Amino acid sequence: MGRRYGCWNHSNLITPWTEEVWSRFWWWAAVVLPLGTGVVTTIWFTGGVLKHLRRFFSALTAERVDDSDDGAVRLVGPA
């Protein structure tokens, strides 16, 4: 970890970044990238939810009620 930090620090020592460069860096790193990731993830998850909800309601509509089912659990074979 120290070595990577040293490389980063070294590049900044050769040509120190101006306030404008840091501002641009943090705009992309802290605002644009997280917002973009959030939008893409939200669309992706919403698409999956809608797809599975359609399947769920289709299966629910096709399901037939068994009037003889009283909900009891019974052992079938020897215990």
mmCIF file of the N, C-alpha and C atoms, coordinates in Angstrom:
data_MODEL
# 
_entry.id   MODEL 
# 
loop_
_atom_site.group_PDB 
_atom_site.id 
_atom_site.type_symbol 
_atom_site.label_atom_id 
_atom_site.label_alt_id 
_atom_site.label_comp_id 
_atom_site.label_asym_id 
_atom_site.label_entity_id 
_atom_site.label_seq_id 
_atom_site.pdbx_PDB_ins_code 
_atom_site.Cartn_x 
_atom_site.Cartn_y 
_atom_site.Cartn_z 
_atom_site.occupancy 
_atom_site.B_iso_or_equiv 
_atom_site.pdbx_formal_charge 
_atom_site.auth_seq_id 
_atom_site.auth_comp_id 
_atom_site.auth_asym_id 
_atom_site.auth_atom_id 
_atom_site.pdbx_PDB_model_num 
ATOM 1   N N  . MET A 1 1  ? 0.825   -1.190  0.000   1.00 0.00 ? 1  MET A N  1 
ATOM 2   C CA . MET A 1 1  ? 0.000   0.000   0.000   1.00 0.00 ? 1  MET A CA 1 
ATOM 3   C C  . MET A 1 1  ? 0.867   1.251   0.000   1.00 0.00 ? 1  MET A C  1 
ATOM 4   N N  . GLY A 1 2  ? 1.926   1.248   0.780   1.00 0.00 ? 2  GLY A N  1 
ATOM 5   C CA . GLY A 1 2  ? 2.808   2.409   0.839   1.00 0.00 ? 2  GLY A CA 1 
ATOM 6   C C  . GLY A 1 2  ? 3.429   2.711   -0.505  1.00 0.00 ? 2  GLY A C  1 
ATOM 7   N N  . ARG A 1 3  ? 3.748   1.654   -1.261  1.00 0.00 ? 3  ARG A N  1 
ATOM 8   C CA . ARG A 1 3  ? 4.388   1.846   -2.550  1.00 0.00 ? 3  ARG A CA 1 
ATOM 9   C C  . ARG A 1 3  ? 3.430   2.529   -3.534  1.00 0.00 ? 3  ARG A C  1 
ATOM 10  N N  . ARG A 1 4  ? 2.173   2.079   -3.569  1.00 0.00 ? 4  ARG A N  1 
ATOM 11  C CA . ARG A 1 4  ? 1.197   2.718   -4.457  1.00 0.00 ? 4  ARG A CA 1 
ATOM 12  C C  . ARG A 1 4  ? 0.997   4.181   -4.075  1.00 0.00 ? 4  ARG A C  1 
ATOM 13  N N  . TYR A 1 5  ? 0.911   4.436   -2.784  1.00 0.00 ? 5  TYR A N  1 
ATOM 14  C CA . TYR A 1 5  ? 0.732   5.813   -2.336  1.00 0.00 ? 5  TYR A CA 1 
ATOM 15  C C  . TYR A 1 5  ? 1.935   6.644   -2.746  1.00 0.00 ? 5  TYR A C  1 
ATOM 16  N N  . GLY A 1 6  ? 3.114   6.038   -2.643  1.00 0.00 ? 6  GLY A N  1 
ATOM 17  C CA . GLY A 1 6  ? 4.333   6.741   -3.039  1.00 0.00 ? 6  GLY A CA 1 
ATOM 18  C C  . GLY A 1 6  ? 4.315   7.095   -4.513  1.00 0.00 ? 6  GLY A C  1 
ATOM 19  N N  . CYS A 1 7  ? 3.831   6.197   -5.363  1.00 0.00 ? 7  CYS A N  1 
ATOM 20  C CA . CYS A 1 7  ? 3.752   6.480   -6.799  1.00 0.00 ? 7  CYS A CA 1 
ATOM 21  C C  . CYS A 1 7  ? 2.778   7.609   -7.063  1.00 0.00 ? 7  CYS A C  1 
ATOM 22  N N  . TRP A 1 8  ? 1.647   7.577   -6.375  1.00 0.00 ? 8  TRP A N  1 
ATOM 23  C CA . TRP A 1 8  ? 0.656   8.638   -6.550  1.00 0.00 ? 8  TRP A CA 1 
ATOM 24  C C  . TRP A 1 8  ? 1.249   9.970   -6.117  1.00 0.00 ? 8  TRP A C  1 
ATOM 25  N N  . ASN A 1 9  ? 1.870   9.968   -4.978  1.00 0.00 ? 9  ASN A N  1 
ATOM 26  C CA . ASN A 1 9  ? 2.466   11.183  -4.452  1.00 0.00 ? 9  ASN A CA 1 
ATOM 27  C C  . ASN A 1 9  ? 3.575   11.665  -5.381  1.00 0.00 ? 9  ASN A C  1 
ATOM 28  N N  . HIS A 1 10 ? 4.363   10.740  -5.935  1.00 0.00 ? 10 HIS A N  1 
ATOM 29  C CA . HIS A 1 10 ? 5.451   11.089  -6.838  1.00 0.00 ? 10 HIS A CA 1 
ATOM 30  C C  . HIS A 1 10 ? 4.919   11.803  -8.086  1.00 0.00 ? 10 HIS A C  1 
ATOM 31  N N  . SER A 1 11 ? 3.827   11.301  -8.661  1.00 0.00 ? 11 SER A N  1 
ATOM 32  C CA . SER A 1 11 ? 3.276   11.941  -9.855  1.00 0.00 ? 11 SER A CA 1 
ATOM 33  C C  . SER A 1 11 ? 2.781   13.348  -9.531  1.00 0.00 ? 11 SER A C  1 
ATOM 34  N N  . ASN A 1 12 ? 2.292   13.528  -8.333  1.00 0.00 ? 12 ASN A N  1 
ATOM 35  C CA . ASN A 1 12 ? 1.809   14.850  -7.937  1.00 0.00 ? 12 ASN A CA 1 
ATOM 36  C C  . ASN A 1 12 ? 2.988   15.793  -7.649  1.00 0.00 ? 12 ASN A C  1 
ATOM 37  N N  . LEU A 1 13 ? 4.127   15.252  -7.254  1.00 0.00 ? 13 LEU A N  1 
ATOM 38  C CA . LEU A 1 13 ? 5.280   16.105  -6.982  1.00 0.00 ? 13 LEU A CA 1 
ATOM 39  C C  . LEU A 1 13 ? 5.929   16.607  -8.266  1.00 0.00 ? 13 LEU A C  1 
ATOM 40  N N  . ILE A 1 14 ? 5.862   15.788  -9.340  1.00 0.00 ? 14 ILE A N  1 
ATOM 41  C CA . ILE A 1 14 ? 6.478   16.192  -10.605 1.00 0.00 ? 14 ILE A CA 1 
ATOM 42  C C  . ILE A 1 14 ? 5.737   17.398  -11.169 1.00 0.00 ? 14 ILE A C  1 
ATOM 43  N N  . THR A 1 15 ? 4.439   17.286  -11.277 1.00 0.00 ? 15 THR A N  1 
ATOM 44  C CA . THR A 1 15 ? 3.623   18.409  -11.738 1.00 0.00 ? 15 THR A CA 1 
ATOM 45  C C  . THR A 1 15 ? 2.445   18.524  -10.779 1.00 0.00 ? 15 THR A C  1 
ATOM 46  N N  . PRO A 1 16 ? 2.558   19.364  -9.768  1.00 0.00 ? 16 PRO A N  1 
ATOM 47  C CA . PRO A 1 16 ? 1.466   19.497  -8.796  1.00 0.00 ? 16 PRO A CA 1 
ATOM 48  C C  . PRO A 1 16 ? 0.150   19.876  -9.495  1.00 0.00 ? 16 PRO A C  1 
ATOM 49  N N  . TRP A 1 17 ? -0.910  19.242  -9.048  1.00 0.00 ? 17 TRP A N  1 
ATOM 50  C CA . TRP A 1 17 ? -2.208  19.478  -9.650  1.00 0.00 ? 17 TRP A CA 1 
ATOM 51  C C  . TRP A 1 17 ? -2.762  20.812  -9.170  1.00 0.00 ? 17 TRP A C  1 
ATOM 52  N N  . THR A 1 18 ? -3.337  21.535  -10.094 1.00 0.00 ? 18 THR A N  1 
ATOM 53  C CA . THR A 1 18 ? -3.936  22.820  -9.734  1.00 0.00 ? 18 THR A CA 1 
ATOM 54  C C  . THR A 1 18 ? -5.292  22.578  -9.065  1.00 0.00 ? 18 THR A C  1 
ATOM 55  N N  . GLU A 1 19 ? -5.824  23.610  -8.505  1.00 0.00 ? 19 GLU A N  1 
ATOM 56  C CA . GLU A 1 19 ? -7.141  23.514  -7.867  1.00 0.00 ? 19 GLU A CA 1 
ATOM 57  C C  . GLU A 1 19 ? -8.211  23.146  -8.887  1.00 0.00 ? 19 GLU A C  1 
ATOM 58  N N  . GLU A 1 20 ? -8.061  23.633  -10.115 1.00 0.00 ? 20 GLU A N  1 
ATOM 59  C CA . GLU A 1 20 ? -9.019  23.308  -11.172 1.00 0.00 ? 20 GLU A CA 1 
ATOM 60  C C  . GLU A 1 20 ? -8.978  21.815  -11.514 1.00 0.00 ? 20 GLU A C  1 
ATOM 61  N N  . VAL A 1 21 ? -7.782  21.238  -11.567 1.00 0.00 ? 21 VAL A N  1 
ATOM 62  C CA . VAL A 1 21 ? -7.648  19.808  -11.876 1.00 0.00 ? 21 VAL A CA 1 
ATOM 63  C C  . VAL A 1 21 ? -8.249  18.975  -10.755 1.00 0.00 ? 21 VAL A C  1 
ATOM 64  N N  . TRP A 1 22 ? -7.940  19.333  -9.500  1.00 0.00 ? 22 TRP A N  1 
ATOM 65  C CA . TRP A 1 22 ? -8.526  18.600  -8.364  1.00 0.00 ? 22 TRP A CA 1 
ATOM 66  C C  . TRP A 1 22 ? -10.041 18.726  -8.362  1.00 0.00 ? 22 TRP A C  1 
ATOM 67  N N  . SER A 1 23 ? -10.530 19.915  -8.673  1.00 0.00 ? 23 SER A N  1 
ATOM 68  C CA . SER A 1 23 ? -11.971 20.135  -8.709  1.00 0.00 ? 23 SER A CA 1 
ATOM 69  C C  . SER A 1 23 ? -12.620 19.244  -9.769  1.00 0.00 ? 23 SER A C  1 
ATOM 70  N N  . ARG A 1 24 ? -12.014 19.170  -10.946 1.00 0.00 ? 24 ARG A N  1 
ATOM 71  C CA . ARG A 1 24 ? -12.533 18.325  -12.010 1.00 0.00 ? 24 ARG A CA 1 
ATOM 72  C C  . ARG A 1 24 ? -12.469 16.846  -11.603 1.00 0.00 ? 24 ARG A C  1 
ATOM 73  N N  . PHE A 1 25 ? -11.343 16.448  -11.000 1.00 0.00 ? 25 PHE A N  1 
ATOM 74  C CA . PHE A 1 25 ? -11.187 15.061  -10.558 1.00 0.00 ? 25 PHE A CA 1 
ATOM 75  C C  . PHE A 1 25 ? -12.296 14.675  -9.577  1.00 0.00 ? 25 PHE A C  1 
ATOM 76  N N  . TRP A 1 26 ? -12.506 15.526  -8.561  1.00 0.00 ? 26 TRP A N  1 
ATOM 77  C CA . TRP A 1 26 ? -13.521 15.190  -7.558  1.00 0.00 ? 26 TRP A CA 1 
ATOM 78  C C  . TRP A 1 26 ? -14.933 15.289  -8.111  1.00 0.00 ? 26 TRP A C  1 
ATOM 79  N N  . TRP A 1 27 ? -15.174 16.150  -9.086  1.00 0.00 ? 27 TRP A N  1 
ATOM 80  C CA . TRP A 1 27 ? -16.488 16.223  -9.726  1.00 0.00 ? 27 TRP A CA 1 
ATOM 81  C C  . TRP A 1 27 ? -16.811 14.872  -10.363 1.00 0.00 ? 27 TRP A C  1 
ATOM 82  N N  . TRP A 1 28 ? -15.842 14.324  -11.114 1.00 0.00 ? 28 TRP A N  1 
ATOM 83  C CA . TRP A 1 28 ? -16.071 13.033  -11.767 1.00 0.00 ? 28 TRP A CA 1 
ATOM 84  C C  . TRP A 1 28 ? -16.072 11.887  -10.761 1.00 0.00 ? 28 TRP A C  1 
ATOM 85  N N  . ALA A 1 29 ? -15.134 11.886  -9.816  1.00 0.00 ? 29 ALA A N  1 
ATOM 86  C CA . ALA A 1 29 ? -14.981 10.767  -8.889  1.00 0.00 ? 29 ALA A CA 1 
ATOM 87  C C  . ALA A 1 29 ? -16.063 10.725  -7.815  1.00 0.00 ? 29 ALA A C  1 
ATOM 88  N N  . ALA A 1 30 ? -16.558 11.883  -7.393  1.00 0.00 ? 30 ALA A N  1 
ATOM 89  C CA . ALA A 1 30 ? -17.495 11.912  -6.266  1.00 0.00 ? 30 ALA A CA 1 
ATOM 90  C C  . ALA A 1 30 ? -18.925 12.253  -6.660  1.00 0.00 ? 30 ALA A C  1 
ATOM 91  N N  . VAL A 1 31 ? -19.140 12.742  -7.886  1.00 0.00 ? 31 VAL A N  1 
ATOM 92  C CA . VAL A 1 31 ? -20.497 13.116  -8.289  1.00 0.00 ? 31 VAL A CA 1 
ATOM 93  C C  . VAL A 1 31 ? -20.950 12.317  -9.515  1.00 0.00 ? 31 VAL A C  1 
ATOM 94  N N  . VAL A 1 32 ? -20.256 12.460  -10.620 1.00 0.00 ? 32 VAL A N  1 
ATOM 95  C CA . VAL A 1 32 ? -20.710 11.868  -11.881 1.00 0.00 ? 32 VAL A CA 1 
ATOM 96  C C  . VAL A 1 32 ? -20.662 10.344  -11.840 1.00 0.00 ? 32 VAL A C  1 
ATOM 97  N N  . LEU A 1 33 ? -19.549 9.762   -11.423 1.00 0.00 ? 33 LEU A N  1 
ATOM 98  C CA . LEU A 1 33 ? -19.425 8.304   -11.398 1.00 0.00 ? 33 LEU A CA 1 
ATOM 99  C C  . LEU A 1 33 ? -20.446 7.640   -10.465 1.00 0.00 ? 33 LEU A C  1 
ATOM 100 N N  . PRO A 1 34 ? -20.607 8.108   -9.211  1.00 0.00 ? 34 PRO A N  1 
ATOM 101 C CA . PRO A 1 34 ? -21.630 7.491   -8.364  1.00 0.00 ? 34 PRO A CA 1 
ATOM 102 C C  . PRO A 1 34 ? -23.056 7.680   -8.898  1.00 0.00 ? 34 PRO A C  1 
ATOM 103 N N  . LEU A 1 35 ? -23.369 8.849   -9.434  1.00 0.00 ? 35 LEU A N  1 
ATOM 104 C CA . LEU A 1 35 ? -24.705 9.065   -9.985  1.00 0.00 ? 35 LEU A CA 1 
ATOM 105 C C  . LEU A 1 35 ? -24.949 8.177   -11.195 1.00 0.00 ? 35 LEU A C  1 
ATOM 106 N N  . GLY A 1 36 ? -23.970 8.076   -12.071 1.00 0.00 ? 36 GLY A N  1 
ATOM 107 C CA . GLY A 1 36 ? -24.107 7.213   -13.239 1.00 0.00 ? 36 GLY A CA 1 
ATOM 108 C C  . GLY A 1 36 ? -24.290 5.762   -12.839 1.00 0.00 ? 36 GLY A C  1 
ATOM 109 N N  . THR A 1 37 ? -23.494 5.314   -11.881 1.00 0.00 ? 37 THR A N  1 
ATOM 110 C CA . THR A 1 37 ? -23.614 3.940   -11.397 1.00 0.00 ? 37 THR A CA 1 
ATOM 111 C C  . THR A 1 37 ? -24.992 3.709   -10.780 1.00 0.00 ? 37 THR A C  1 
ATOM 112 N N  . GLY A 1 38 ? -25.475 4.674   -10.023 1.00 0.00 ? 38 GLY A N  1 
ATOM 113 C CA . GLY A 1 38 ? -26.788 4.555   -9.402  1.00 0.00 ? 38 GLY A CA 1 
ATOM 114 C C  . GLY A 1 38 ? -27.914 4.487   -10.416 1.00 0.00 ? 38 GLY A C  1 
ATOM 115 N N  . VAL A 1 39 ? -27.831 5.300   -11.454 1.00 0.00 ? 39 VAL A N  1 
ATOM 116 C CA . VAL A 1 39 ? -28.876 5.302   -12.489 1.00 0.00 ? 39 VAL A CA 1 
ATOM 117 C C  . VAL A 1 39 ? -28.885 3.973   -13.241 1.00 0.00 ? 39 VAL A C  1 
ATOM 118 N N  . VAL A 1 40 ? -27.700 3.504   -13.646 1.00 0.00 ? 40 VAL A N  1 
ATOM 119 C CA . VAL A 1 40 ? -27.618 2.235   -14.379 1.00 0.00 ? 40 VAL A CA 1 
ATOM 120 C C  . VAL A 1 40 ? -28.132 1.086   -13.511 1.00 0.00 ? 40 VAL A C  1 
ATOM 121 N N  . THR A 1 41 ? -27.725 1.049   -12.244 1.00 0.00 ? 41 THR A N  1 
ATOM 122 C CA . THR A 1 41 ? -28.157 -0.016  -11.340 1.00 0.00 ? 41 THR A CA 1 
ATOM 123 C C  . THR A 1 41 ? -29.665 0.027   -11.111 1.00 0.00 ? 41 THR A C  1 
ATOM 124 N N  . THR A 1 42 ? -30.213 1.209   -10.948 1.00 0.00 ? 42 THR A N  1 
ATOM 125 C CA . THR A 1 42 ? -31.652 1.351   -10.739 1.00 0.00 ? 42 THR A CA 1 
ATOM 126 C C  . THR A 1 42 ? -32.435 0.839   -11.944 1.00 0.00 ? 42 THR A C  1 
ATOM 127 N N  . ILE A 1 43 ? -32.000 1.204   -13.140 1.00 0.00 ? 43 ILE A N  1 
ATOM 128 C CA . ILE A 1 43 ? -32.677 0.736   -14.355 1.00 0.00 ? 43 ILE A CA 1 
ATOM 129 C C  . ILE A 1 43 ? -32.562 -0.780  -14.463 1.00 0.00 ? 43 ILE A C  1 
ATOM 130 N N  . TRP A 1 44 ? -31.380 -1.315  -14.188 1.00 0.00 ? 44 TRP A N  1 
ATOM 131 C CA . TRP A 1 44 ? -31.138 -2.755  -14.271 1.00 0.00 ? 44 TRP A CA 1 
ATOM 132 C C  . TRP A 1 44 ? -32.038 -3.515  -13.290 1.00 0.00 ? 44 TRP A C  1 
ATOM 133 N N  . PHE A 1 45 ? -32.076 -3.068  -12.026 1.00 0.00 ? 45 PHE A N  1 
ATOM 134 C CA . PHE A 1 45 ? -32.901 -3.737  -11.019 1.00 0.00 ? 45 PHE A CA 1 
ATOM 135 C C  . PHE A 1 45 ? -34.388 -3.595  -11.328 1.00 0.00 ? 45 PHE A C  1 
ATOM 136 N N  . THR A 1 46 ? -34.818 -2.420  -11.790 1.00 0.00 ? 46 THR A N  1 
ATOM 137 C CA . THR A 1 46 ? -36.228 -2.208  -12.127 1.00 0.00 ? 46 THR A CA 1 
ATOM 138 C C  . THR A 1 46 ? -36.657 -3.141  -13.252 1.00 0.00 ? 46 THR A C  1 
ATOM 139 N N  . GLY A 1 47 ? -35.800 -3.295  -14.256 1.00 0.00 ? 47 GLY A N  1 
ATOM 140 C CA . GLY A 1 47 ? -36.107 -4.215  -15.347 1.00 0.00 ? 47 GLY A CA 1 
ATOM 141 C C  . GLY A 1 47 ? -36.277 -5.645  -14.851 1.00 0.00 ? 47 GLY A C  1 
ATOM 142 N N  . GLY A 1 48 ? -35.387 -6.079  -13.957 1.00 0.00 ? 48 GLY A N  1 
ATOM 143 C CA . GLY A 1 48 ? -35.489 -7.425  -13.395 1.00 0.00 ? 48 GLY A CA 1 
ATOM 144 C C  . GLY A 1 48 ? -36.739 -7.620  -12.568 1.00 0.00 ? 48 GLY A C  1 
ATOM 145 N N  . VAL A 1 49 ? -37.071 -6.616  -11.777 1.00 0.00 ? 49 VAL A N  1 
ATOM 146 C CA . VAL A 1 49 ? -38.270 -6.705  -10.936 1.00 0.00 ? 49 VAL A CA 1 
ATOM 147 C C  . VAL A 1 49 ? -39.521 -6.796  -11.807 1.00 0.00 ? 49 VAL A C  1 
ATOM 148 N N  . LEU A 1 50 ? -39.616 -5.956  -12.826 1.00 0.00 ? 50 LEU A N  1 
ATOM 149 C CA . LEU A 1 50 ? -40.790 -5.984  -13.698 1.00 0.00 ? 50 LEU A CA 1 
ATOM 150 C C  . LEU A 1 50 ? -40.914 -7.318  -14.429 1.00 0.00 ? 50 LEU A C  1 
ATOM 151 N N  . LYS A 1 51 ? -39.788 -7.847  -14.886 1.00 0.00 ? 51 LYS A N  1 
ATOM 152 C CA . LYS A 1 51 ? -39.794 -9.148  -15.566 1.00 0.00 ? 51 LYS A CA 1 
ATOM 153 C C  . LYS A 1 51 ? -40.315 -10.240 -14.638 1.00 0.00 ? 51 LYS A C  1 
ATOM 154 N N  . HIS A 1 52 ? -39.824 -10.267 -13.403 1.00 0.00 ? 52 HIS A N  1 
ATOM 155 C CA . HIS A 1 52 ? -40.233 -11.315 -12.471 1.00 0.00 ? 52 HIS A CA 1 
ATOM 156 C C  . HIS A 1 52 ? -41.648 -11.103 -11.943 1.00 0.00 ? 52 HIS A C  1 
ATOM 157 N N  . LEU A 1 53 ? -42.080 -9.859  -11.825 1.00 0.00 ? 53 LEU A N  1 
ATOM 158 C CA . LEU A 1 53 ? -43.468 -9.616  -11.421 1.00 0.00 ? 53 LEU A CA 1 
ATOM 159 C C  . LEU A 1 53 ? -44.441 -10.120 -12.480 1.00 0.00 ? 53 LEU A C  1 
ATOM 160 N N  . ARG A 1 54 ? -44.100 -9.910  -13.768 1.00 0.00 ? 54 ARG A N  1 
ATOM 161 C CA . ARG A 1 54 ? -44.953 -10.444 -14.835 1.00 0.00 ? 54 ARG A CA 1 
ATOM 162 C C  . ARG A 1 54 ? -45.052 -11.958 -14.742 1.00 0.00 ? 54 ARG A C  1 
ATOM 163 N N  . ARG A 1 55 ? -43.904 -12.619 -14.541 1.00 0.00 ? 55 ARG A N  1 
ATOM 164 C CA . ARG A 1 55 ? -43.910 -14.084 -14.393 1.00 0.00 ? 55 ARG A CA 1 
ATOM 165 C C  . ARG A 1 55 ? -44.727 -14.517 -13.184 1.00 0.00 ? 55 ARG A C  1 
ATOM 166 N N  . PHE A 1 56 ? -44.559 -13.797 -12.082 1.00 0.00 ? 56 PHE A N  1 
ATOM 167 C CA . PHE A 1 56 ? -45.264 -14.136 -10.840 1.00 0.00 ? 56 PHE A CA 1 
ATOM 168 C C  . PHE A 1 56 ? -46.772 -14.054 -11.035 1.00 0.00 ? 56 PHE A C  1 
ATOM 169 N N  . PHE A 1 57 ? -47.252 -12.952 -11.612 1.00 0.00 ? 57 PHE A N  1 
ATOM 170 C CA . PHE A 1 57 ? -48.691 -12.792 -11.783 1.00 0.00 ? 57 PHE A CA 1 
ATOM 171 C C  . PHE A 1 57 ? -49.251 -13.743 -12.841 1.00 0.00 ? 57 PHE A C  1 
ATOM 172 N N  . SER A 1 58 ? -48.462 -14.094 -13.839 1.00 0.00 ? 58 SER A N  1 
ATOM 173 C CA . SER A 1 58 ? -48.898 -15.101 -14.816 1.00 0.00 ? 58 SER A CA 1 
ATOM 174 C C  . SER A 1 58 ? -49.071 -16.447 -14.129 1.00 0.00 ? 58 SER A C  1 
ATOM 175 N N  . ALA A 1 59 ? -48.086 -16.823 -13.307 1.00 0.00 ? 59 ALA A N  1 
ATOM 176 C CA . ALA A 1 59 ? -48.178 -18.099 -12.593 1.00 0.00 ? 59 ALA A CA 1 
ATOM 177 C C  . ALA A 1 59 ? -49.329 -18.068 -11.596 1.00 0.00 ? 59 ALA A C  1 
ATOM 178 N N  . LEU A 1 60 ? -49.556 -16.945 -10.959 1.00 0.00 ? 60 LEU A N  1 
ATOM 179 C CA . LEU A 1 60 ? -50.640 -16.819 -9.985  1.00 0.00 ? 60 LEU A CA 1 
ATOM 180 C C  . LEU A 1 60 ? -52.003 -16.944 -10.682 1.00 0.00 ? 60 LEU A C  1 
ATOM 181 N N  . THR A 1 61 ? -52.124 -16.366 -11.858 1.00 0.00 ? 61 THR A N  1 
ATOM 182 C CA . THR A 1 61 ? -53.371 -16.453 -12.624 1.00 0.00 ? 61 THR A CA 1 
ATOM 183 C C  . THR A 1 61 ? -53.621 -17.892 -13.077 1.00 0.00 ? 61 THR A C  1 
ATOM 184 N N  . ALA A 1 62 ? -52.579 -18.608 -13.455 1.00 0.00 ? 62 ALA A N  1 
ATOM 185 C CA . ALA A 1 62 ? -52.723 -19.984 -13.945 1.00 0.00 ? 62 ALA A CA 1 
ATOM 186 C C  . ALA A 1 62 ? -52.950 -20.982 -12.809 1.00 0.00 ? 62 ALA A C  1 
ATOM 187 N N  . GLU A 1 63 ? -52.654 -20.599 -11.595 1.00 0.00 ? 63 GLU A N  1 
ATOM 188 C CA . GLU A 1 63 ? -52.800 -21.504 -10.438 1.00 0.00 ? 63 GLU A CA 1 
ATOM 189 C C  . GLU A 1 63 ? -54.279 -21.799 -10.182 1.00 0.00 ? 63 GLU A C  1 
ATOM 190 N N  . ARG A 1 64 ? -54.578 -23.058 -9.941  1.00 0.00 ? 64 ARG A N  1 
ATOM 191 C CA . ARG A 1 64 ? -55.944 -23.459 -9.639  1.00 0.00 ? 64 ARG A CA 1 
ATOM 192 C C  . ARG A 1 64 ? -56.052 -23.857 -8.172  1.00 0.00 ? 64 ARG A C  1 
ATOM 193 N N  . VAL A 1 65 ? -57.149 -23.476 -7.549  1.00 0.00 ? 65 VAL A N  1 
ATOM 194 C CA . VAL A 1 65 ? -57.362 -23.761 -6.131  1.00 0.00 ? 65 VAL A CA 1 
ATOM 195 C C  . VAL A 1 65 ? -57.846 -25.196 -5.961  1.00 0.00 ? 65 VAL A C  1 
ATOM 196 N N  . ASP A 1 66 ? -57.236 -25.909 -5.007  1.00 0.00 ? 66 ASP A N  1 
ATOM 197 C CA . ASP A 1 66 ? -57.653 -27.273 -4.679  1.00 0.00 ? 66 ASP A CA 1 
ATOM 198 C C  . ASP A 1 66 ? -58.532 -27.190 -3.433  1.00 0.00 ? 66 ASP A C  1 
ATOM 199 N N  . ASP A 1 67 ? -59.847 -27.352 -3.623  1.00 0.00 ? 67 ASP A N  1 
ATOM 200 C CA . ASP A 1 67 ? -60.786 -27.219 -2.506  1.00 0.00 ? 67 ASP A CA 1 
ATOM 201 C C  . ASP A 1 67 ? -60.629 -28.318 -1.464  1.00 0.00 ? 67 ASP A C  1 
ATOM 202 N N  . SER A 1 68 ? -60.028 -29.450 -1.844  1.00 0.00 ? 68 SER A N  1 
ATOM 203 C CA . SER A 1 68 ? -59.857 -30.536 -0.872  1.00 0.00 ? 68 SER A CA 1 
ATOM 204 C C  . SER A 1 68 ? -58.654 -30.300 0.042   1.00 0.00 ? 68 SER A C  1 
ATOM 205 N N  . ASP A 1 69 ? -57.838 -29.304 -0.233  1.00 0.00 ? 69 ASP A N  1 
ATOM 206 C CA . ASP A 1 69 ? -56.654 -29.022 0.578   1.00 0.00 ? 69 ASP A CA 1 
ATOM 207 C C  . ASP A 1 69 ? -57.072 -28.244 1.822   1.00 0.00 ? 69 ASP A C  1 
ATOM 208 N N  . ASP A 1 70 ? -56.886 -28.880 2.992   1.00 0.00 ? 70 ASP A N  1 
ATOM 209 C CA . ASP A 1 70 ? -57.236 -28.188 4.239   1.00 0.00 ? 70 ASP A CA 1 
ATOM 210 C C  . ASP A 1 70 ? -56.014 -27.601 4.929   1.00 0.00 ? 70 ASP A C  1 
ATOM 211 N N  . GLY A 1 71 ? -54.840 -27.734 4.327   1.00 0.00 ? 71 GLY A N  1 
ATOM 212 C CA . GLY A 1 71 ? -53.624 -27.161 4.872   1.00 0.00 ? 71 GLY A CA 1 
ATOM 213 C C  . GLY A 1 71 ? -52.918 -28.015 5.887   1.00 0.00 ? 71 GLY A C  1 
ATOM 214 N N  . ALA A 1 72 ? -53.463 -29.172 6.212   1.00 0.00 ? 72 ALA A N  1 
ATOM 215 C CA . ALA A 1 72 ? -52.837 -30.040 7.207   1.00 0.00 ? 72 ALA A CA 1 
ATOM 216 C C  . ALA A 1 72 ? -51.665 -30.795 6.588   1.00 0.00 ? 72 ALA A C  1 
ATOM 217 N N  . VAL A 1 73 ? -50.650 -31.062 7.410   1.00 0.00 ? 73 VAL A N  1 
ATOM 218 C CA . VAL A 1 73 ? -49.494 -31.847 6.989   1.00 0.00 ? 73 VAL A CA 1 
ATOM 219 C C  . VAL A 1 73 ? -49.603 -33.218 7.636   1.00 0.00 ? 73 VAL A C  1 
ATOM 220 N N  . ARG A 1 74 ? -49.583 -34.260 6.810   1.00 0.00 ? 74 ARG A N  1 
ATOM 221 C CA . ARG A 1 74 ? -49.718 -35.619 7.332   1.00 0.00 ? 74 ARG A CA 1 
ATOM 222 C C  . ARG A 1 74 ? -48.541 -36.471 6.887   1.00 0.00 ? 74 ARG A C  1 
ATOM 223 N N  . LEU A 1 75 ? -48.108 -37.374 7.753   1.00 0.00 ? 75 LEU A N  1 
ATOM 224 C CA . LEU A 1 75 ? -47.055 -38.299 7.401   1.00 0.00 ? 75 LEU A CA 1 
ATOM 225 C C  . LEU A 1 75 ? -47.618 -39.346 6.470   1.00 0.00 ? 75 LEU A C  1 
ATOM 226 N N  . VAL A 1 76 ? -46.888 -39.680 5.414   1.00 0.00 ? 76 VAL A N  1 
ATOM 227 C CA . VAL A 1 76 ? -47.373 -40.627 4.426   1.00 0.00 ? 76 VAL A CA 1 
ATOM 228 C C  . VAL A 1 76 ? -46.906 -42.040 4.727   1.00 0.00 ? 76 VAL A C  1 
ATOM 229 N N  . GLY A 1 77 ? -45.664 -42.204 5.106   1.00 0.00 ? 77 GLY A N  1 
ATOM 230 C CA . GLY A 1 77 ? -45.105 -43.540 5.334   1.00 0.00 ? 77 GLY A CA 1 
ATOM 231 C C  . GLY A 1 77 ? -44.850 -43.798 6.811   1.00 0.00 ? 77 GLY A C  1 
ATOM 232 N N  . PRO A 1 78 ? -44.150 -44.895 7.101   1.00 0.00 ? 78 PRO A N  1 
ATOM 233 C CA . PRO A 1 78 ? -43.825 -45.202 8.503   1.00 0.00 ? 78 PRO A CA 1 
ATOM 234 C C  . PRO A 1 78 ? -42.844 -44.170 9.049   1.00 0.00 ? 78 PRO A C  1 
ATOM 235 N N  . ALA A 1 79 ? -43.006 -43.855 10.306  1.00 0.00 ? 79 ALA A N  1 
ATOM 236 C CA . ALA A 1 79 ? -42.181 -42.838 10.938  1.00 0.00 ? 79 ALA A CA 1 
ATOM 237 C C  . ALA A 1 79 ? -40.814 -43.302 11.286  1.00 0.00 ? 79 ALA A C  1 
# 
